[in-house]
Amino acid sequence: MDDRENALLEAVQTRLFIGGEWVDASAGKTFEVRDPATNAVIAEVADATAEDGIRALDAAVAVQDEWAATPPRERSDILRRAFELVRERADDLALLMTLEMGKPLAEARGEVTYGNEFNRWFSEEAVRIAGRYGSNPEGTGRMIVSQRPVGPSFFITPWNFPFAMATRKIAPALAAGCTVVIKPPQLTPLTTLFFVQLLVEAGLPAGVVNVVTSASSSRVAAPIIADPRLRKLSFTGSTEVGRKLIAQAAEGVLRVSMELGGNAPFVVFEDADLDKAVTGALQAKFRNIGQACTAANRFIVHESVAEEFASRITDRVRKMKVGRGTEEGVEIGPLIDQDAVDKADDLVADATGRGAELLTGGERLDGPGTFYQPTVVTGVRAGSAILREEIFGPVLAIATFQTEDEAVRMANDTEYGLVSYVYTEDLQRGHRMIDRLETGMMGLNAGVVSNAAAPFGGVKQSGVGREGGTEGIHEYLSTKYTLLPNS
């Protein structure tokens, strides 16, 4: 690592943040954070115990009423100052993400810009929390409908977008008047810790946000979720873990937001603009090295254009530069760990073993680091694991269809329903796809859909609730109705 990287890592707090103070874990233990491009240890981070988690919840509960009573404009101003500080430190945040997660530096900068928009958006939404007032239908009284903060909230965030997933949860909670305990991912905790340092610099009062890092999410999470003082749980991660957390949250009837797994279809019709479709496919598949819940997982292409689409995609993929994300021109960084490499390799082997054709890639690369070649396979057969499982790697798999009904059936043939992508120049067909595809989000001739001003979330087993947009703040508000009789 160079001097700038070392200086940045030294500036990041690696202890727990509880009640406004940076403290060691009560057991005095730490865990390692590694650069997936080199496998080198870049930090030792406090390993919280269950007791540390409860201490963090104690701190959040202690100031909940005070934070809820803080004028919306003050909450707004803190988030706005945080937005400005993040913008000033954008290069540092981007580099930190690249070091601990591996994504190319250009993509890390894009995540900082995207994630920071949640700070700006919810700084504006904080002062727009509204209710309603009016006569009841009988004319016997006045109805007052108001919104109140849900209360102390617990967040578990994933490793793949360590900045955006933190801001997408923290910003609306603070805007609504909720205090927070956040458990960042074991693999990429440094970005969240650095962001919280900026929140403190922005004037966030002690106890409003608390951070517990841990090598065991369940060890810290279980007692917090079981505590009757907690009122909200938000998780981004796998559907398997999400189901378990929902079951735990049911005991306390917690409000939950779950952004879970995806198996996004990318449908290319015979009338699609292939230039647009290829560009969109590269964005939807290879962004974040394919490690995104919104990544296109199944490319469902009309048989009349499948060969041309595959040829154009393959030409572009073969030119992608693989390497450490800090290197100039790198488009594909390392996968997060060896398990991710093994999964990508197994899925490709299964697909080709069933008759799919490997057009490029399909091999793991020698270390150090956990690299896998950007890959294209075509002619993927029904029953292949790559059509059922979330790939989470730089592998683009193409299957073909003949009719619109067949495309819809193939796209909907999954337990997941997060996002879909459709390319067609037929406006009426596009509208039909909006109605027929079972996903919470859709890109119509667009390969990237995420935006702070839009509601992010899925249907079926891709989760419940929405993050972002005007809907996002309502996940942290409860509705109260009051009747005021006329006499």
C-alpha positions as CSV (number, residue, x, y, z in Angstrom):
1,M,0.0,0.0,0.0
2,D,1.1,3.5,-0.7
3,D,1.5,6.4,1.8
4,R,-2.0,7.8,1.1
5,E,-3.7,4.5,1.7
6,N,-1.8,3.9,5.0
7,A,-2.6,7.5,6.2
8,L,-6.3,7.0,5.4
9,L,-6.5,3.7,7.2
10,E,-4.8,5.2,10.2
11,A,-7.4,8.0,10.3
12,V,-10.4,5.5,10.5
13,Q,-11.7,4.6,14.0
14,T,-11.8,0.9,14.5
15,R,-13.5,0.8,17.9
16,L,-17.2,0.6,18.8
17,F,-19.2,3.8,18.9
18,I,-21.6,3.8,21.8
19,G,-23.2,6.8,23.4
20,G,-21.0,9.3,21.6
21,E,-17.7,7.6,22.6
22,W,-15.3,5.3,20.7
23,V,-14.7,2.4,23.0
24,D,-13.0,-1.0,22.9
25,A,-15.1,-4.2,22.8
26,S,-15.8,-5.4,26.4
27,A,-14.0,-8.6,25.8
28,G,-11.0,-6.8,24.3
29,K,-11.1,-8.9,21.1
30,T,-10.7,-7.7,17.5
31,F,-11.1,-9.2,14.0
32,E,-9.2,-8.7,10.8
33,V,-10.3,-6.8,7.7
34,R,-8.6,-7.8,4.5
35,D,-8.1,-6.3,1.1
36,P,-9.6,-8.9,-1.3
37,A,-7.2,-7.8,-4.1
38,T,-4.1,-8.8,-2.1
39,N,-5.5,-10.7,0.9
40,A,-3.4,-8.4,3.1
41,V,-4.8,-7.4,6.5
42,I,-5.6,-3.7,6.4
43,A,-7.2,-3.2,9.8
44,E,-8.1,-4.8,13.2
45,V,-11.6,-3.9,14.2
46,A,-13.3,-4.2,17.6
47,D,-15.3,-7.5,18.0
48,A,-18.4,-6.7,19.9
49,T,-20.1,-9.0,22.4
50,A,-23.8,-9.4,23.0
51,E,-23.4,-7.2,26.0
52,D,-21.8,-4.5,23.8
53,G,-24.9,-4.6,21.6
54,I,-27.2,-4.1,24.5
55,R,-25.1,-1.2,25.7
56,A,-25.5,0.4,22.3
57,L,-29.2,-0.1,22.4
58,D,-29.2,1.4,26.0
59,A,-27.6,4.5,24.5
60,A,-30.1,4.8,21.7
61,V,-33.1,4.3,24.0
62,A,-31.7,6.9,26.4
63,V,-31.9,9.7,23.9
64,Q,-34.8,8.6,21.8
65,D,-37.3,11.0,23.3
66,E,-34.9,13.9,23.1
67,W,-34.1,13.2,19.4
68,A,-37.7,12.7,18.5
69,A,-38.4,16.2,20.0
70,T,-35.6,17.8,18.1
71,P,-37.1,20.3,15.6
72,P,-37.2,18.8,12.1
73,R,-35.1,21.7,10.8
74,E,-32.3,20.8,13.2
75,R,-32.4,17.1,12.1
76,S,-32.4,18.3,8.5
77,D,-29.4,20.6,9.0
78,I,-27.3,17.8,10.5
79,L,-28.0,15.6,7.5
80,R,-27.3,18.4,5.1
81,R,-23.9,19.1,6.9
82,A,-23.2,15.4,6.6
83,F,-23.9,15.6,2.9
84,E,-21.5,18.4,2.5
85,L,-18.8,16.7,4.6
86,V,-19.1,13.5,2.5
87,R,-18.8,15.5,-0.7
88,E,-15.6,17.0,0.7
89,R,-14.2,13.6,1.7
90,A,-15.5,11.7,-1.3
91,D,-12.1,10.6,-2.5
92,D,-11.2,9.2,0.9
93,L,-14.5,7.3,1.2
94,A,-14.1,5.9,-2.3
95,L,-10.5,4.8,-1.7
96,L,-11.5,3.2,1.6
97,M,-14.3,1.2,-0.1
98,T,-11.9,0.0,-2.8
99,L,-9.4,-1.1,-0.2
100,E,-11.8,-3.1,1.9
101,M,-14.3,-4.3,-0.7
102,G,-12.3,-4.4,-4.0
103,K,-14.5,-2.5,-6.4
104,P,-12.8,-0.3,-9.0
105,L,-12.2,3.2,-7.8
106,A,-14.4,4.8,-10.4
107,E,-17.3,2.7,-9.2
108,A,-16.5,3.5,-5.6
109,R,-16.7,7.2,-6.4
110,G,-20.1,6.5,-8.0
111,E,-21.3,4.8,-4.8
112,V,-20.3,7.8,-2.7
113,T,-22.2,10.1,-5.0
114,Y,-25.3,7.8,-5.0
115,G,-25.2,7.0,-1.3
116,N,-24.7,10.7,-0.3
117,E,-27.9,11.6,-2.1
118,F,-29.8,9.8,0.7
119,N,-28.3,12.3,3.1
120,R,-29.4,15.2,0.9
121,W,-32.8,13.7,0.0
122,F,-33.8,12.9,3.6
123,S,-32.5,16.2,4.9
124,E,-35.2,17.6,2.7
125,E,-37.8,15.0,3.7
126,A,-37.3,15.7,7.4
127,V,-39.1,19.0,7.2
128,R,-42.0,17.6,5.1
129,I,-43.4,15.0,7.5
130,A,-47.1,15.7,7.4
131,G,-50.5,14.6,8.7
132,R,-54.1,15.7,8.0
133,Y,-56.9,17.4,9.7
134,G,-60.6,17.5,8.9
135,S,-64.2,16.7,9.9
136,N,-65.3,13.1,10.2
137,P,-68.1,12.1,7.8
138,E,-70.7,12.3,10.6
139,G,-69.8,15.9,11.4
140,T,-69.5,15.1,15.1
141,G,-65.8,15.9,15.4
142,R,-62.4,16.6,13.9
143,M,-60.0,13.9,12.9
144,I,-56.3,14.6,13.5
145,V,-53.9,12.2,11.8
146,S,-50.2,12.7,12.8
147,Q,-46.9,10.9,12.2
148,R,-44.6,9.9,15.1
149,P,-41.1,8.3,15.0
150,V,-41.3,4.5,15.3
151,G,-38.5,4.5,17.9
152,P,-35.1,2.9,18.4
153,S,-34.0,1.1,15.2
154,F,-31.5,-1.7,14.5
155,F,-29.8,-2.0,11.1
156,I,-27.7,-4.9,9.7
157,T,-26.0,-3.8,6.4
158,P,-24.2,-5.9,3.7
159,W,-20.6,-5.8,2.5
160,N,-21.2,-5.1,-1.2
161,F,-22.3,-1.4,-0.9
162,P,-20.9,-0.4,2.5
163,F,-21.6,3.3,2.1
164,A,-24.9,3.4,0.3
165,M,-26.5,0.7,2.4
166,A,-25.6,2.6,5.6
167,T,-26.9,6.0,4.3
168,R,-30.0,4.5,2.9
169,K,-31.0,3.3,6.4
170,I,-29.4,5.9,8.7
171,A,-30.6,9.0,6.8
172,P,-34.3,8.3,6.8
173,A,-34.2,7.1,10.4
174,L,-32.5,10.3,11.6
175,A,-34.9,12.4,9.5
176,A,-37.9,10.8,11.1
177,G,-36.6,11.2,14.6
178,C,-35.4,7.6,15.3
179,T,-32.2,6.7,17.1
180,V,-30.1,3.9,15.6
181,V,-27.8,1.0,16.4
182,I,-26.0,-0.3,13.3
183,K,-24.1,-3.5,12.8
184,P,-21.9,-3.0,9.7
185,P,-20.7,-6.1,7.8
186,Q,-17.7,-8.0,9.1
187,L,-16.0,-7.9,5.7
188,T,-16.3,-4.2,5.1
189,P,-16.9,-2.3,8.3
190,L,-14.5,0.6,7.8
191,T,-16.6,2.7,5.4
192,T,-19.5,2.8,7.9
193,L,-17.1,3.7,10.8
194,F,-15.7,6.6,8.7
195,F,-19.1,7.8,7.8
196,V,-20.1,7.9,11.4
197,Q,-17.0,10.0,12.1
198,L,-18.4,12.5,9.6
199,L,-21.8,12.4,11.2
200,V,-20.3,13.4,14.5
201,E,-18.4,16.2,12.8
202,A,-21.7,17.3,11.4
203,G,-23.1,17.8,14.9
204,L,-25.0,14.5,15.6
205,P,-25.8,14.3,19.3
206,A,-24.3,11.5,21.4
207,G,-26.3,8.3,21.4
208,V,-28.4,9.0,18.3
209,V,-26.2,6.6,16.1
210,N,-24.3,3.8,17.7
211,V,-22.0,1.3,15.9
212,V,-21.3,-2.3,16.9
213,T,-18.8,-4.1,14.7
214,S,-18.6,-7.9,15.2
215,A,-17.3,-11.0,13.5
216,S,-20.6,-12.6,14.5
217,S,-23.7,-10.8,13.4
218,S,-26.1,-13.3,15.2
219,R,-24.2,-12.9,18.5
220,V,-24.9,-9.2,18.6
221,A,-28.2,-9.1,16.7
222,A,-30.2,-11.7,18.6
223,P,-30.3,-10.0,22.0
224,I,-31.0,-6.6,20.4
225,I,-33.9,-7.9,18.4
226,A,-35.3,-9.7,21.5
227,D,-35.2,-6.5,23.6
228,P,-38.7,-5.1,24.0
229,R,-37.3,-1.5,23.7
230,L,-36.4,-2.0,20.1
231,R,-39.1,-1.0,17.6
232,K,-37.7,-1.3,14.2
233,L,-35.4,-3.8,12.3
234,S,-34.0,-3.2,8.8
235,F,-31.8,-5.7,7.1
236,T,-30.2,-6.0,3.6
237,G,-28.8,-9.4,2.7
238,S,-29.8,-12.9,1.7
239,T,-33.3,-14.2,1.7
240,E,-32.2,-17.1,3.9
241,V,-31.0,-14.8,6.7
242,G,-33.9,-12.4,6.2
243,R,-36.4,-15.2,6.9
244,K,-34.7,-15.9,10.2
245,L,-34.6,-12.3,11.2
246,I,-38.3,-11.8,10.4
247,A,-39.1,-14.8,12.6
248,Q,-37.1,-13.3,15.4
249,A,-38.7,-9.9,14.9
250,A,-42.2,-11.4,15.1
251,E,-41.8,-12.2,18.8
252,G,-41.7,-8.4,19.5
253,V,-44.0,-7.5,16.6
254,L,-41.3,-5.2,15.2
255,R,-41.6,-3.0,12.2
256,V,-39.3,-4.6,9.6
257,S,-37.8,-3.6,6.3
258,M,-36.1,-6.4,4.4
259,E,-34.2,-5.9,1.2
260,L,-33.3,-9.5,0.3
261,G,-32.0,-11.6,-2.6
262,G,-32.6,-11.0,-6.3
263,N,-32.6,-13.0,-9.5
264,A,-33.2,-10.2,-12.0
265,P,-34.3,-11.0,-15.5
266,F,-32.9,-8.9,-18.4
267,V,-35.3,-9.3,-21.3
268,V,-34.3,-8.3,-24.8
269,F,-37.0,-8.4,-27.4
270,E,-36.5,-8.8,-31.2
271,D,-37.2,-5.1,-31.7
272,A,-34.8,-3.8,-29.1
273,D,-32.1,-1.3,-29.9
274,L,-29.1,-3.6,-29.5
275,D,-26.7,-0.8,-28.9
276,K,-28.7,0.3,-25.9
277,A,-29.3,-3.2,-24.8
278,V,-25.6,-4.1,-24.8
279,T,-24.7,-0.9,-22.9
280,G,-27.5,-1.6,-20.4
281,A,-26.5,-5.2,-20.0
282,L,-22.9,-4.3,-19.1
283,Q,-24.2,-1.8,-16.5
284,A,-26.7,-4.2,-15.1
285,K,-24.4,-7.2,-14.9
286,F,-20.8,-6.0,-14.2
287,R,-21.5,-3.0,-11.9
288,N,-19.8,-3.8,-8.6
289,I,-18.2,-6.9,-10.3
290,G,-21.7,-8.4,-10.4
291,Q,-22.0,-8.4,-6.7
292,A,-25.3,-6.6,-6.4
293,C,-28.8,-7.7,-5.6
294,T,-29.9,-5.6,-8.5
295,A,-27.4,-7.3,-10.9
296,A,-29.0,-8.8,-14.0
297,N,-28.9,-12.6,-13.3
298,R,-30.7,-14.1,-16.3
299,F,-30.4,-12.7,-19.8
300,I,-33.6,-13.7,-21.6
301,V,-33.0,-12.8,-25.3
302,H,-35.3,-13.4,-28.3
303,E,-33.8,-16.1,-30.5
304,S,-33.7,-13.9,-33.6
305,V,-31.2,-11.5,-31.9
306,A,-29.5,-13.7,-29.4
307,E,-26.5,-14.5,-31.5
308,E,-25.8,-10.9,-32.4
309,F,-26.4,-9.8,-28.8
310,A,-24.0,-12.4,-27.5
311,S,-21.4,-11.5,-30.0
312,R,-21.5,-7.8,-29.2
313,I,-21.5,-8.5,-25.4
314,T,-18.6,-10.9,-25.7
315,D,-16.5,-8.4,-27.7
316,R,-16.9,-5.8,-24.9
317,V,-16.3,-8.3,-22.1
318,R,-13.1,-9.6,-23.5
319,K,-11.7,-6.1,-23.4
320,M,-12.4,-5.6,-19.7
321,K,-9.4,-5.0,-17.5
322,V,-9.1,-7.1,-14.4
323,G,-7.0,-6.0,-11.4
324,R,-6.8,-4.2,-8.1
325,G,-9.5,-1.5,-8.0
326,T,-6.9,1.3,-7.4
327,E,-5.2,0.6,-10.7
328,E,-5.9,2.9,-13.7
329,G,-8.5,1.6,-16.1
330,V,-9.6,-1.5,-14.0
331,E,-13.2,-2.5,-14.6
332,I,-13.3,-5.8,-12.8
333,G,-11.8,-6.0,-9.3
334,P,-11.6,-9.0,-7.0
335,L,-14.6,-10.9,-5.7
336,I,-15.1,-10.5,-2.0
337,D,-13.7,-13.8,-0.9
338,Q,-12.8,-17.3,-2.1
339,D,-16.3,-18.6,-1.5
340,A,-17.6,-16.1,-4.1
341,V,-15.0,-17.3,-6.6
342,D,-15.9,-21.0,-6.0
343,K,-19.6,-20.2,-6.5
344,A,-19.1,-18.4,-9.8
345,D,-16.9,-21.3,-11.0
346,D,-19.4,-23.9,-9.9
347,L,-22.3,-22.2,-11.7
348,V,-20.4,-21.8,-14.9
349,A,-19.3,-25.5,-14.8
350,D,-22.9,-26.6,-14.2
351,A,-24.2,-24.5,-17.1
352,T,-21.6,-25.7,-19.6
353,G,-22.1,-29.3,-18.3
354,R,-25.7,-29.0,-19.3
355,G,-24.9,-27.8,-22.8
356,A,-24.3,-24.0,-22.5
357,E,-21.5,-22.5,-24.7
358,L,-18.7,-20.6,-23.0
359,L,-17.9,-17.6,-25.1
360,T,-15.3,-16.0,-22.9
361,G,-13.9,-16.2,-19.4
362,G,-14.9,-19.0,-17.2
363,E,-11.7,-19.3,-15.2
364,R,-10.5,-18.2,-11.8
365,L,-7.3,-16.2,-11.8
366,D,-4.1,-16.9,-9.8
367,G,-3.7,-14.9,-6.6
368,P,-3.0,-13.1,-4.5
369,G,-6.5,-11.9,-4.3
370,T,-9.8,-13.5,-5.3
371,F,-10.3,-12.8,-9.0
372,Y,-12.6,-14.4,-11.5
373,Q,-12.6,-13.7,-15.2
374,P,-15.5,-11.7,-16.6
375,T,-17.5,-14.5,-18.3
376,V,-20.2,-14.9,-21.0
377,V,-22.1,-18.2,-21.5
378,T,-24.9,-18.6,-24.0
379,G,-27.5,-21.3,-24.8
380,V,-28.1,-21.9,-21.1
381,R,-30.6,-24.7,-20.7
382,A,-33.6,-24.9,-18.4
383,G,-32.7,-26.5,-15.1
384,S,-29.3,-24.9,-14.9
385,A,-28.4,-23.7,-11.4
386,I,-27.3,-20.3,-12.9
387,L,-30.9,-19.6,-13.8
388,R,-32.1,-20.3,-10.2
389,E,-29.4,-19.0,-8.0
390,E,-28.1,-15.4,-7.4
391,I,-24.7,-15.4,-9.2
392,F,-23.1,-12.5,-7.3
393,G,-20.1,-12.5,-9.7
394,P,-19.1,-11.3,-13.2
395,V,-20.9,-14.0,-15.1
396,L,-23.4,-13.2,-17.9
397,A,-25.7,-16.1,-18.8
398,I,-27.9,-16.0,-21.9
399,A,-31.0,-18.1,-22.5
400,T,-33.4,-17.6,-25.5
401,F,-37.2,-17.3,-26.0
402,Q,-39.6,-17.2,-28.9
403,T,-42.8,-15.4,-27.7
404,E,-43.7,-12.6,-25.4
405,D,-45.6,-15.0,-23.2
406,E,-42.6,-17.3,-22.9
407,A,-40.4,-14.4,-22.0
408,V,-42.8,-13.4,-19.2
409,R,-43.0,-17.0,-17.9
410,M,-39.2,-17.3,-17.8
411,A,-38.8,-13.9,-16.2
412,N,-41.3,-14.7,-13.4
413,D,-40.1,-18.3,-12.8
414,T,-38.3,-17.4,-9.6
415,E,-39.1,-16.9,-5.9
416,Y,-37.5,-13.5,-6.1
417,G,-38.9,-10.2,-7.4
418,L,-36.5,-7.3,-6.8
419,V,-35.9,-5.8,-10.2
420,S,-36.3,-6.5,-13.9
421,Y,-34.8,-5.0,-17.1
422,V,-36.7,-4.9,-20.4
423,Y,-35.4,-3.7,-23.8
424,T,-38.0,-3.0,-26.5
425,E,-38.8,-0.2,-28.8
426,D,-42.5,-1.1,-28.7
427,L,-44.1,1.3,-26.2
428,Q,-47.3,-0.9,-25.8
429,R,-45.2,-3.9,-25.1
430,G,-43.2,-1.9,-22.6
431,H,-46.4,-1.1,-20.7
432,R,-47.5,-4.7,-20.8
433,M,-44.2,-5.7,-19.2
434,I,-44.6,-3.1,-16.4
435,D,-47.9,-4.9,-15.6
436,R,-46.8,-8.5,-16.1
437,L,-43.3,-8.8,-14.6
438,E,-43.4,-9.6,-10.9
439,T,-40.8,-7.2,-9.5
440,G,-40.8,-4.2,-7.3
441,M,-38.7,-2.2,-9.7
442,M,-38.1,-2.2,-13.4
443,G,-35.7,-0.6,-15.9
444,L,-37.4,-0.1,-19.3
445,N,-34.5,0.5,-21.7
446,A,-32.4,1.3,-18.7
447,G,-29.6,-0.7,-17.1
448,V,-29.5,1.2,-13.7
449,V,-32.6,2.0,-11.8
450,S,-31.4,3.1,-8.3
451,N,-32.1,6.6,-7.2
452,A,-32.5,8.2,-3.8
453,A,-35.7,9.9,-4.9
454,A,-37.2,6.5,-5.9
455,P,-38.6,3.7,-3.7
456,F,-36.2,0.8,-3.7
457,G,-37.5,-2.7,-2.8
458,G,-39.0,-5.9,-4.1
459,V,-41.9,-8.3,-4.0
460,K,-42.2,-12.0,-3.3
461,Q,-39.1,-13.3,-1.4
462,S,-37.0,-10.2,-2.3
463,G,-38.3,-8.5,0.8
464,V,-40.8,-6.1,2.3
465,G,-40.7,-2.3,2.7
466,R,-39.1,0.4,0.6
467,E,-35.9,2.5,1.0
468,G,-35.6,5.9,-0.7
469,G,-38.2,8.2,-2.1
470,T,-41.1,9.7,-0.2
471,E,-41.9,6.1,0.8
472,G,-38.6,5.7,2.6
473,I,-39.2,7.9,5.6
474,H,-42.5,6.3,6.3
475,E,-40.7,3.1,7.2
476,Y,-39.6,5.0,10.3
477,L,-42.9,6.7,11.1
478,S,-46.1,5.4,12.8
479,T,-49.5,6.9,12.2
480,K,-51.6,8.2,15.1
481,Y,-55.3,9.1,14.8
482,T,-56.9,11.5,17.3
483,L,-60.6,12.3,17.5
484,L,-61.5,15.8,18.8
485,P,-65.3,15.9,19.4
486,N,-67.2,19.1,18.5
487,S,-68.5,19.4,22.0
